[in-house]
Amino acid sequence: MKTNDYVRYLTVEWLNYMDQPKNIRKEQKKSHKGTREPLLSHWFGVIPISIGMLFKRN
């Protein structure tokens, strides 16, 4: 993808986002936040979960 195509794509996506009413944008943010995985597992994978399970077991 050339730089001009990428800039055009970003511009179109931004304009689509800005054309939506503000309350719809807020609802989309809330629904997106609810579907995200926890921060520790997102950044570090399975390691924090396994360490937590190890300490909870003892």
PyMOL commands that set and color helices and strands:
alter all, ss='L'
color gray80, all
select helices_A, chain A and resi 3-19+22-35+39-44+47-57
alter helices_A, ss='H'
color red, helices_A
deselect
rebuild
show_as cartoon
